[in-house]
Amino acid sequence: MAVFKAINPVDVKASKSSLNQLIDVVQADVSGSTTRKKMLVFVTGGVGPGVTSSLFQTVYDQDYTLQTANPIFDMTFGLYWSGSVVTGSQTGEDANGKLLFPSSSLMMREKINIYKQFAQLLLGNATSRFYSPVGSTTEAARIDNALFLSFKRLFTRDSIKRETVALKVFTTAAMVIDAGNAGSTSDGDRNAWSPFTNTSVLGTNVNSTSTGSSMIITDIGSSQNQQKTVYGGDVGRLVDSNDTTESIGLCYYDEGVIILNINKIISGSQFVSGVIDAMSTAQTIEADSISAGKTVIGTPGGENPKARFVPDFLVSASMDNIIDHFAGCRFQSGSALTMGTFQNMTQINSTLIFCRAAADEFNYSSNPTFIDSKNNIVVIDANDKTSRAFSMPTTIGLYDASDTLLAVAKLSRPIEKNDQKDITWRVRLDF
């Protein structure tokens, strides 16, 4: 029969600690087609074959078809319902209050709804606007065109640790020189226009890896100016590492959500050129055949020949077009270098129980092999009058008041217990 001893309340202590883990997201995982999964949930009808697109895409740490793959974060994009990009493209409102947009735009209501969902979650009001820093109401602090990175709990754990966040973003898209103006350095001539090869203008920058200037975004200084919101919890301001007075976005540490101001992380006035999704039939532009469901943005022979990333690309492109561009071009493509990094925090609540055994306690065992058939203790030499009984404890059981076993603690090795020494075992329960 087991030997029981009551635990004194003074021998039970509670403590708290935290565990930090470094998370490193590589560029290849963000840009790769096998590590970034599209959730095709949006389908249009009407002209041509329609448009099928995701509302968000999920980045995995390896090929997402493998059972061992873990989702790292979701990437999506949203527009503020009364921001300049929305109001500048809106054509009206129907009797039910639904916003109306021209046929050259795509998924505008979905882009607005994504922004509203994050505003509801983090601000408590779907119609509220994000500002960086939190609490500011200036026009410069507005985040009307937002890129949302929502990290999974597996990687953020209880929260993201302050002043450990860093992201690398390329602010300018790929540049292709106009063959007819090879010596020109003007913005219009040096930026990509047409994706066609049979014209004097070469290249596309919608899906070309950027080789231009880059920006390191960090949350440096957030520990000195800690902010907490009612709905989103701890929040910090993201800044340009080269100019920490320039607010770039927000990091909601408890929710694991990073919000980037697209107007600040890319050159919105840069010309954009390439093939994007559209509600259209097959067509010929600049003597090149464009398949149904596609169109060309920023080509001399098409509509809006000098389209820019903001607002034209954000309005005319589908959600997948926009997410693909940021994932494959702005966060680089195919490289094993770091796209982003942070440390997570796991809060550990511990109960320490000190199990004390006095010199005259627990020196015998309830194991049947402890005695022989004559009830003599086998570890004692019957002919040696100086031999003392001892035991080799290997396991500690914790019981409730009804002697019901609640927990078992195993020792790494047996420890001799005899009547010449006291022993205290510390049992730690983490939860």
VEXLUM-57824 format. One record per residue (C-alpha): residue number from 1; residue in one letter; x, y, z. Coordinates in steps of 0.1 Angstrom, whole numbers. Layout:
// VEXLUM-57824
k=NUM&r=A&xx=X&yy=Y&zz=Z
...
// end
This chain:
// VEXLUM-57824
k=1&r=M&xx=0&yy=0&zz=0
k=2&r=A&xx=13&yy=35&zz=-9
k=3&r=V&xx=24&yy=59&zz=18
k=4&r=F&xx=5&yy=92&zz=19
k=5&r=K&xx=16&yy=125&zz=34
k=6&r=A&xx=-5&yy=157&zz=34
k=7&r=I&xx=11&yy=187&zz=16
k=8&r=N&xx=13&yy=218&zz=37
k=9&r=P&xx=-2&yy=249&zz=20
k=10&r=V&xx=31&yy=268&zz=25
k=11&r=D&xx=47&yy=242&zz=3
k=12&r=V&xx=26&yy=252&zz=-27
k=13&r=K&xx=39&yy=282&zz=-47
k=14&r=A&xx=26&yy=298&zz=-79
k=15&r=S&xx=48&yy=315&zz=-105
k=16&r=K&xx=47&yy=330&zz=-140
k=17&r=S&xx=73&yy=330&zz=-167
k=18&r=S&xx=74&yy=334&zz=-205
k=19&r=L&xx=91&yy=316&zz=-233
k=20&r=N&xx=102&yy=333&zz=-265
k=21&r=Q&xx=107&yy=317&zz=-299
k=22&r=L&xx=122&yy=333&zz=-330
k=23&r=I&xx=100&yy=331&zz=-361
k=24&r=D&xx=117&yy=336&zz=-395
k=25&r=V&xx=96&yy=338&zz=-426
k=26&r=V&xx=116&yy=334&zz=-458
k=27&r=Q&xx=108&yy=351&zz=-491
k=28&r=A&xx=105&yy=318&zz=-510
k=29&r=D&xx=76&yy=307&zz=-488
k=30&r=V&xx=57&yy=339&zz=-494
k=31&r=S&xx=62&yy=341&zz=-532
k=32&r=G&xx=61&yy=303&zz=-540
k=33&r=S&xx=32&yy=288&zz=-558
k=34&r=T&xx=34&yy=256&zz=-538
k=35&r=T&xx=37&yy=273&zz=-504
k=36&r=R&xx=10&yy=300&zz=-509
k=37&r=K&xx=-25&yy=285&zz=-512
k=38&r=K&xx=-54&yy=304&zz=-528
k=39&r=M&xx=-88&yy=301&zz=-514
k=40&r=L&xx=-110&yy=305&zz=-545
k=41&r=V&xx=-143&yy=315&zz=-530
k=42&r=F&xx=-153&yy=345&zz=-552
k=43&r=V&xx=-169&yy=338&zz=-586
k=44&r=T&xx=-185&yy=364&zz=-609
k=45&r=G&xx=-210&yy=359&zz=-637
k=46&r=G&xx=-217&yy=380&zz=-667
k=47&r=V&xx=-193&yy=389&zz=-695
k=48&r=G&xx=-168&yy=363&zz=-706
k=49&r=P&xx=-160&yy=333&zz=-683
k=50&r=G&xx=-162&yy=356&zz=-653
k=51&r=V&xx=-135&yy=360&zz=-626
k=52&r=T&xx=-126&yy=335&zz=-599
k=53&r=S&xx=-105&yy=348&zz=-571
k=54&r=S&xx=-96&yy=344&zz=-535
k=55&r=L&xx=-105&yy=368&zz=-507
k=56&r=F&xx=-72&yy=359&zz=-490
k=57&r=Q&xx=-42&yy=336&zz=-495
k=58&r=T&xx=-25&yy=314&zz=-469
k=59&r=V&xx=13&yy=311&zz=-467
k=60&r=Y&xx=27&yy=278&zz=-456
k=61&r=D&xx=62&yy=268&zz=-443
k=62&r=Q&xx=65&yy=241&zz=-470
k=63&r=D&xx=44&yy=226&zz=-499
k=64&r=Y&xx=9&yy=230&zz=-486
k=65&r=T&xx=-2&yy=196&zz=-501
k=66&r=L&xx=21&yy=178&zz=-476
k=67&r=Q&xx=5&yy=167&zz=-443
k=68&r=T&xx=35&yy=182&zz=-424
k=69&r=A&xx=28&yy=217&zz=-438
k=70&r=N&xx=19&yy=244&zz=-413
k=71&r=P&xx=1&yy=276&zz=-422
k=72&r=I&xx=21&yy=307&zz=-412
k=73&r=F&xx=-2&yy=336&zz=-420
k=74&r=D&xx=-30&yy=348&zz=-442
k=75&r=M&xx=-25&yy=377&zz=-466
k=76&r=T&xx=-53&yy=399&zz=-478
k=77&r=F&xx=-61&yy=435&zz=-488
k=78&r=G&xx=-88&yy=460&zz=-480
k=79&r=L&xx=-101&yy=495&zz=-488
k=80&r=Y&xx=-116&yy=520&zz=-464
k=81&r=W&xx=-152&yy=526&zz=-474
k=82&r=S&xx=-149&yy=564&zz=-476
k=83&r=G&xx=-112&yy=566&zz=-486
k=84&r=S&xx=-102&yy=585&zz=-517
k=85&r=V&xx=-96&yy=553&zz=-538
k=86&r=V&xx=-132&yy=542&zz=-531
k=87&r=T&xx=-149&yy=576&zz=-535
k=88&r=G&xx=-129&yy=584&zz=-566
k=89&r=S&xx=-141&yy=553&zz=-584
k=90&r=Q&xx=-176&yy=551&zz=-570
k=91&r=T&xx=-204&yy=559&zz=-595
k=92&r=G&xx=-233&yy=560&zz=-571
k=93&r=E&xx=-255&yy=540&zz=-546
k=94&r=D&xx=-286&yy=520&zz=-552
k=95&r=A&xx=-319&yy=522&zz=-533
k=96&r=N&xx=-306&yy=495&zz=-508
k=97&r=G&xx=-275&yy=514&zz=-500
k=98&r=K&xx=-252&yy=492&zz=-521
k=99&r=L&xx=-222&yy=511&zz=-535
k=100&r=L&xx=-219&yy=510&zz=-573
k=101&r=F&xx=-187&yy=510&zz=-594
k=102&r=P&xx=-178&yy=511&zz=-631
k=103&r=S&xx=-173&yy=479&zz=-651
k=104&r=S&xx=-135&yy=486&zz=-652
k=105&r=S&xx=-133&yy=480&zz=-615
k=106&r=L&xx=-133&yy=446&zz=-598
k=107&r=M&xx=-143&yy=432&zz=-564
k=108&r=M&xx=-146&yy=467&zz=-549
k=109&r=R&xx=-173&yy=457&zz=-524
k=110&r=E&xx=-153&yy=427&zz=-514
k=111&r=K&xx=-122&yy=449&zz=-508
k=112&r=I&xx=-143&yy=472&zz=-487
k=113&r=N&xx=-158&yy=443&zz=-467
k=114&r=I&xx=-123&yy=429&zz=-459
k=115&r=Y&xx=-113&yy=462&zz=-444
k=116&r=K&xx=-146&yy=463&zz=-424
k=117&r=Q&xx=-140&yy=428&zz=-410
k=118&r=F&xx=-106&yy=438&zz=-396
k=119&r=A&xx=-120&yy=471&zz=-383
k=120&r=Q&xx=-148&yy=452&zz=-365
k=121&r=L&xx=-123&yy=428&zz=-349
k=122&r=L&xx=-96&yy=452&zz=-339
k=123&r=L&xx=-115&yy=485&zz=-335
k=124&r=G&xx=-149&yy=472&zz=-325
k=125&r=N&xx=-167&yy=491&zz=-353
k=126&r=A&xx=-168&yy=480&zz=-389
k=127&r=T&xx=-170&yy=516&zz=-402
k=128&r=S&xx=-140&yy=529&zz=-382
k=129&r=R&xx=-107&yy=538&zz=-399
k=130&r=F&xx=-72&yy=526&zz=-389
k=131&r=Y&xx=-47&yy=552&zz=-380
k=132&r=S&xx=-9&yy=549&zz=-374
k=133&r=P&xx=-1&yy=558&zz=-347
k=134&r=V&xx=-33&yy=547&zz=-328
k=135&r=G&xx=-51&yy=577&zz=-314
k=136&r=S&xx=-41&yy=601&zz=-342
k=137&r=T&xx=-67&yy=616&zz=-364
k=138&r=T&xx=-45&yy=634&zz=-390
k=139&r=E&xx=-49&yy=627&zz=-427
k=140&r=A&xx=-12&yy=616&zz=-428
k=141&r=A&xx=-19&yy=589&zz=-402
k=142&r=R&xx=-48&yy=574&zz=-421
k=143&r=I&xx=-46&yy=538&zz=-434
k=144&r=D&xx=-72&yy=537&zz=-462
k=145&r=N&xx=-55&yy=511&zz=-484
k=146&r=A&xx=-43&yy=483&zz=-462
k=147&r=L&xx=-24&yy=451&zz=-466
k=148&r=F&xx=-33&yy=427&zz=-438
k=149&r=L&xx=-10&yy=399&zz=-426
k=150&r=S&xx=-28&yy=377&zz=-401
k=151&r=F&xx=-4&yy=353&zz=-384
k=152&r=K&xx=-15&yy=319&zz=-371
k=153&r=R&xx=-17&yy=310&zz=-334
k=154&r=L&xx=9&yy=282&zz=-339
k=155&r=F&xx=35&yy=309&zz=-347
k=156&r=T&xx=23&yy=338&zz=-325
k=157&r=R&xx=14&yy=317&zz=-295
k=158&r=D&xx=1&yy=340&zz=-268
k=159&r=S&xx=14&yy=372&zz=-284
k=160&r=I&xx=41&yy=388&zz=-306
k=161&r=K&xx=69&yy=403&zz=-285
k=162&r=R&xx=73&yy=440&zz=-287
k=163&r=E&xx=103&yy=454&zz=-306
k=164&r=T&xx=111&yy=421&zz=-324
k=165&r=V&xx=91&yy=427&zz=-356
k=166&r=A&xx=109&yy=434&zz=-389
k=167&r=L&xx=97&yy=432&zz=-425
k=168&r=K&xx=114&yy=438&zz=-458
k=169&r=V&xx=94&yy=454&zz=-486
k=170&r=F&xx=104&yy=466&zz=-520
k=171&r=T&xx=89&yy=500&zz=-525
k=172&r=T&xx=94&yy=503&zz=-563
k=173&r=A&xx=82&yy=477&zz=-588
k=174&r=A&xx=103&yy=463&zz=-616
k=175&r=M&xx=114&yy=489&zz=-642
k=176&r=V&xx=117&yy=482&zz=-679
k=177&r=I&xx=131&yy=510&zz=-701
k=178&r=D&xx=111&yy=521&zz=-731
k=179&r=A&xx=132&yy=509&zz=-761
k=180&r=G&xx=122&yy=541&zz=-780
k=181&r=N&xx=135&yy=563&zz=-751
k=182&r=A&xx=164&yy=542&zz=-739
k=183&r=G&xx=183&yy=573&zz=-727
k=184&r=S&xx=154&yy=588&zz=-708
k=185&r=T&xx=153&yy=589&zz=-671
k=186&r=S&xx=117&yy=602&zz=-667
k=187&r=D&xx=93&yy=583&zz=-646
k=188&r=G&xx=70&yy=575&zz=-675
k=189&r=D&xx=98&yy=562&zz=-698
k=190&r=R&xx=117&yy=541&zz=-673
k=191&r=N&xx=87&yy=523&zz=-658
k=192&r=A&xx=72&yy=493&zz=-674
k=193&r=W&xx=42&yy=499&zz=-696
k=194&r=S&xx=32&yy=472&zz=-721
k=195&r=P&xx=36&yy=434&zz=-716
k=196&r=F&xx=38&yy=429&zz=-753
k=197&r=T&xx=70&yy=421&zz=-773
k=198&r=N&xx=59&yy=434&zz=-807
k=199&r=T&xx=58&yy=471&zz=-797
k=200&r=S&xx=85&yy=496&zz=-789
k=201&r=V&xx=76&yy=494&zz=-752
k=202&r=L&xx=88&yy=464&zz=-734
k=203&r=G&xx=79&yy=445&zz=-702
k=204&r=T&xx=54&yy=442&zz=-674
k=205&r=N&xx=57&yy=449&zz=-637
k=206&r=V&xx=25&yy=434&zz=-624
k=207&r=N&xx=42&yy=400&zz=-619
k=208&r=S&xx=79&yy=408&zz=-622
k=209&r=T&xx=102&yy=406&zz=-592
k=210&r=S&xx=112&yy=441&zz=-580
k=211&r=T&xx=149&yy=450&zz=-581
k=212&r=G&xx=144&yy=485&zz=-569
k=213&r=S&xx=148&yy=502&zz=-536
k=214&r=S&xx=136&yy=484&zz=-504
k=215&r=M&xx=124&yy=494&zz=-470
k=216&r=I&xx=129&yy=477&zz=-436
k=217&r=I&xx=97&yy=480&zz=-415
k=218&r=T&xx=101&yy=476&zz=-377
k=219&r=D&xx=83&yy=483&zz=-345
k=220&r=I&xx=113&yy=499&zz=-328
k=221&r=G&xx=103&yy=522&zz=-299
k=222&r=S&xx=70&yy=504&zz=-292
k=223&r=S&xx=81&yy=494&zz=-257
k=224&r=Q&xx=86&yy=530&zz=-247
k=225&r=N&xx=52&yy=540&zz=-260
k=226&r=Q&xx=30&yy=511&zz=-252
k=227&r=Q&xx=-6&yy=513&zz=-263
k=228&r=K&xx=-36&yy=490&zz=-257
k=229&r=T&xx=-70&yy=490&zz=-273
k=230&r=V&xx=-102&yy=476&zz=-259
k=231&r=Y&xx=-108&yy=452&zz=-288
k=232&r=G&xx=-74&yy=446&zz=-304
k=233&r=G&xx=-53&yy=444&zz=-272
k=234&r=D&xx=-17&yy=455&zz=-273
k=235&r=V&xx=-8&yy=475&zz=-304
k=236&r=G&xx=24&yy=492&zz=-316
k=237&r=R&xx=33&yy=515&zz=-344
k=238&r=L&xx=54&yy=502&zz=-374
k=239&r=V&xx=79&yy=526&zz=-388
k=240&r=D&xx=105&yy=529&zz=-415
k=241&r=S&xx=139&yy=519&zz=-399
k=242&r=N&xx=156&yy=547&zz=-418
k=243&r=D&xx=131&yy=573&zz=-405
k=244&r=T&xx=114&yy=563&zz=-373
k=245&r=T&xx=92&yy=593&zz=-374
k=246&r=E&xx=74&yy=579&zz=-405
k=247&r=S&xx=45&yy=556&zz=-395
k=248&r=I&xx=41&yy=527&zz=-419
k=249&r=G&xx=14&yy=506&zz=-402
k=250&r=L&xx=3&yy=488&zz=-370
k=251&r=C&xx=11&yy=456&zz=-352
k=252&r=Y&xx=-16&yy=441&zz=-330
k=253&r=Y&xx=5&yy=419&zz=-308
k=254&r=D&xx=-22&yy=399&zz=-290
k=255&r=E&xx=-41&yy=392&zz=-322
k=256&r=G&xx=-10&yy=385&zz=-343
k=257&r=V&xx=-22&yy=410&zz=-371
k=258&r=I&xx=1&yy=433&zz=-390
k=259&r=I&xx=-15&yy=461&zz=-410
k=260&r=L&xx=6&yy=479&zz=-437
k=261&r=N&xx=-3&yy=512&zz=-453
k=262&r=I&xx=0&yy=505&zz=-490
k=263&r=N&xx=4&yy=543&zz=-497
k=264&r=K&xx=36&yy=542&zz=-475
k=265&r=I&xx=52&yy=509&zz=-485
k=266&r=I&xx=51&yy=513&zz=-523
k=267&r=S&xx=55&yy=541&zz=-548
k=268&r=G&xx=18&yy=545&zz=-556
k=269&r=S&xx=25&yy=570&zz=-584
k=270&r=Q&xx=46&yy=545&zz=-603
k=271&r=F&xx=32&yy=533&zz=-636
k=272&r=V&xx=18&yy=498&zz=-637
k=273&r=S&xx=16&yy=474&zz=-667
k=274&r=G&xx=5&yy=439&zz=-671
k=275&r=V&xx=-23&yy=414&zz=-676
k=276&r=I&xx=-50&yy=413&zz=-649
k=277&r=D&xx=-84&yy=396&zz=-644
k=278&r=A&xx=-114&yy=413&zz=-659
k=279&r=M&xx=-150&yy=408&zz=-669
k=280&r=S&xx=-142&yy=406&zz=-706
k=281&r=T&xx=-143&yy=384&zz=-737
k=282&r=A&xx=-113&yy=374&zz=-758
k=283&r=Q&xx=-97&yy=405&zz=-774
k=284&r=T&xx=-67&yy=417&zz=-794
k=285&r=I&xx=-46&yy=445&zz=-780
k=286&r=E&xx=-14&yy=458&zz=-797
k=287&r=A&xx=-17&yy=428&zz=-821
k=288&r=D&xx=-15&yy=403&zz=-792
k=289&r=S&xx=-44&yy=380&zz=-783
k=290&r=I&xx=-58&yy=384&zz=-748
k=291&r=S&xx=-78&yy=354&zz=-735
k=292&r=A&xx=-113&yy=358&zz=-722
k=293&r=G&xx=-115&yy=368&zz=-685
k=294&r=K&xx=-83&yy=389&zz=-688
k=295&r=T&xx=-74&yy=425&zz=-698
k=296&r=V&xx=-43&yy=447&zz=-700
k=297&r=I&xx=-36&yy=476&zz=-676
k=298&r=G&xx=-12&yy=503&zz=-685
k=299&r=T&xx=-6&yy=497&zz=-722
k=300&r=P&xx=-5&yy=524&zz=-749
k=301&r=G&xx=-31&yy=505&zz=-770
k=302&r=G&xx=-55&yy=498&zz=-741
k=303&r=E&xx=-76&yy=518&zz=-717
k=304&r=N&xx=-59&yy=540&zz=-692
k=305&r=P&xx=-24&yy=537&zz=-708
k=306&r=K&xx=-7&yy=554&zz=-679
k=307&r=A&xx=-23&yy=535&zz=-651
k=308&r=R&xx=-6&yy=538&zz=-617
k=309&r=F&xx=-5&yy=513&zz=-588
k=310&r=V&xx=-26&yy=537&zz=-566
k=311&r=P&xx=-54&yy=540&zz=-574
k=312&r=D&xx=-57&yy=522&zz=-608
k=313&r=F&xx=-42&yy=488&zz=-599
k=314&r=L&xx=-60&yy=486&zz=-565
k=315&r=V&xx=-93&yy=494&zz=-582
k=316&r=S&xx=-91&yy=473&zz=-615
k=317&r=A&xx=-72&yy=442&zz=-603
k=318&r=S&xx=-88&yy=412&zz=-585
k=319&r=M&xx=-79&yy=403&zz=-549
k=320&r=D&xx=-57&yy=375&zz=-563
k=321&r=N&xx=-39&yy=399&zz=-587
k=322&r=I&xx=-31&yy=423&zz=-558
k=323&r=I&xx=-20&yy=396&zz=-533
k=324&r=D&xx=1&yy=379&zz=-560
k=325&r=H&xx=18&yy=411&zz=-568
k=326&r=F&xx=27&yy=419&zz=-532
k=327&r=A&xx=37&yy=383&zz=-524
k=328&r=G&xx=57&yy=376&zz=-555
k=329&r=C&xx=71&yy=411&zz=-563
k=330&r=R&xx=72&yy=433&zz=-532
k=331&r=F&xx=84&yy=406&zz=-508
k=332&r=Q&xx=108&yy=393&zz=-535
k=333&r=S&xx=106&yy=360&zz=-552
k=334&r=G&xx=123&yy=326&zz=-548
k=335&r=S&xx=150&yy=337&zz=-524
k=336&r=A&xx=159&yy=319&zz=-491
k=337&r=L&xx=165&yy=353&zz=-475
k=338&r=T&xx=142&yy=366&zz=-448
k=339&r=M&xx=110&yy=384&zz=-457
k=340&r=G&xx=100&yy=390&zz=-421
k=341&r=T&xx=108&yy=380&zz=-385
k=342&r=F&xx=95&yy=384&zz=-350
k=343&r=Q&xx=96&yy=367&zz=-316
k=344&r=N&xx=65&yy=351&zz=-301
k=345&r=M&xx=57&yy=349&zz=-264
k=346&r=T&xx=42&yy=319&zz=-245
k=347&r=Q&xx=30&yy=327&zz=-210
k=348&r=I&xx=36&yy=298&zz=-186
k=349&r=N&xx=17&yy=296&zz=-154
k=350&r=S&xx=34&yy=272&zz=-130
k=351&r=T&xx=25&yy=256&zz=-97
k=352&r=L&xx=55&yy=244&zz=-76
k=353&r=I&xx=48&yy=217&zz=-50
k=354&r=F&xx=75&yy=209&zz=-25
k=355&r=C&xx=72&yy=173&zz=-14
k=356&r=R&xx=92&yy=170&zz=18
k=357&r=A&xx=103&yy=137&zz=33
k=358&r=A&xx=118&yy=138&zz=69
k=359&r=A&xx=146&yy=114&zz=79
k=360&r=D&xx=122&yy=88&zz=93
k=361&r=E&xx=97&yy=89&zz=64
k=362&r=F&xx=95&yy=69&zz=32
k=363&r=N&xx=124&yy=46&zz=40
k=364&r=Y&xx=103&yy=15&zz=32
k=365&r=S&xx=87&yy=4&zz=0
k=366&r=S&xx=52&yy=-11&zz=-7
k=367&r=N&xx=67&yy=-31&zz=-35
k=368&r=P&xx=62&yy=-68&zz=-27
k=369&r=T&xx=98&yy=-76&zz=-36
k=370&r=F&xx=110&yy=-54&zz=-8
k=371&r=I&xx=106&yy=-83&zz=16
k=372&r=D&xx=112&yy=-120&zz=13
k=373&r=S&xx=89&yy=-149&zz=22
k=374&r=K&xx=98&yy=-146&zz=58
k=375&r=N&xx=89&yy=-109&zz=58
k=376&r=N&xx=126&yy=-99&zz=61
k=377&r=I&xx=136&yy=-67&zz=43
k=378&r=V&xx=158&yy=-79&zz=14
k=379&r=V&xx=180&yy=-49&zz=14
k=380&r=I&xx=192&yy=-55&zz=49
k=381&r=D&xx=217&yy=-81&zz=59
k=382&r=A&xx=200&yy=-100&zz=87
k=383&r=N&xx=234&yy=-108&zz=102
k=384&r=D&xx=245&yy=-72&zz=102
k=385&r=K&xx=229&yy=-54&zz=132
k=386&r=T&xx=240&yy=-20&zz=118
k=387&r=S&xx=222&yy=-22&zz=85
k=388&r=R&xx=194&yy=3&zz=81
k=389&r=A&xx=164&yy=1&zz=58
k=390&r=F&xx=164&yy=24&zz=27
k=391&r=S&xx=142&yy=29&zz=-4
k=392&r=M&xx=149&yy=41&zz=-39
k=393&r=P&xx=119&yy=63&zz=-49
k=394&r=T&xx=112&yy=67&zz=-86
k=395&r=T&xx=77&yy=82&zz=-87
k=396&r=I&xx=57&yy=108&zz=-69
k=397&r=G&xx=19&yy=108&zz=-70
k=398&r=L&xx=-3&yy=137&zz=-62
k=399&r=Y&xx=-37&yy=129&zz=-47
k=400&r=D&xx=-68&yy=148&zz=-37
k=401&r=A&xx=-86&yy=146&zz=-3
k=402&r=S&xx=-103&yy=114&zz=-14
k=403&r=D&xx=-71&yy=97&zz=-23
k=404&r=T&xx=-78&yy=99&zz=-60
k=405&r=L&xx=-46&yy=101&zz=-81
k=406&r=L&xx=-44&yy=134&zz=-100
k=407&r=A&xx=-9&yy=136&zz=-113
k=408&r=V&xx=23&yy=115&zz=-115
k=409&r=A&xx=58&yy=128&zz=-115
k=410&r=K&xx=87&yy=106&zz=-126
k=411&r=L&xx=122&yy=111&zz=-114
k=412&r=S&xx=150&yy=111&zz=-139
k=413&r=R&xx=168&yy=85&zz=-118
k=414&r=P&xx=161&yy=67&zz=-85
k=415&r=I&xx=173&yy=85&zz=-54
k=416&r=E&xx=183&yy=67&zz=-22
k=417&r=K&xx=162&yy=76&zz=8
k=418&r=N&xx=173&yy=65&zz=43
k=419&r=D&xx=168&yy=76&zz=80
k=420&r=Q&xx=199&yy=97&zz=79
k=421&r=K&xx=188&yy=125&zz=56
k=422&r=D&xx=158&yy=146&zz=46
k=423&r=I&xx=148&yy=150&zz=10
k=424&r=T&xx=126&yy=176&zz=-8
k=425&r=W&xx=113&yy=169&zz=-43
k=426&r=R&xx=100&yy=198&zz=-62
k=427&r=V&xx=71&yy=190&zz=-86
k=428&r=R&xx=64&yy=216&zz=-112
k=429&r=L&xx=30&yy=218&zz=-130
k=430&r=D&xx=30&yy=240&zz=-161
k=431&r=F&xx=-2&yy=251&zz=-178
// end
